[in-house]
């Protein structure tokens, strides 16, 4: 079975992916950064001693790894958006249920009087 490595057909597409990563990487959580770090770990010097040494120049990553990082950033962004939406829904649901409970309590009081 032959496996073809992922490569960009267009330099512009590669540039867009790099820009996408640069624009969104800082908005990710610490856990998200750990996932991405695992992908780029082989491209960090093994003799690094400081946090500054762990900074990866994404322009020097191979195409396949750059695509993986871009996809992981995208997945993390979508996952974070989903969590945010669930939180909003959850809060709205609690508020609606509290309102319904209050209305039901008021109706039952009126019925009992």
Secondary structure, 3 states (H helix, E strand, C coil): CCCCCCCCCCHHHHHHHHHHHHHHHHHCCHHHHHHHHHHHHHHCCCCCCCHHHHCCCHHHCCHHHHHHHHHHHHHHHHHHHHHHHHHHHHHHHHHHHHHHHHHHHHHHHHHHC
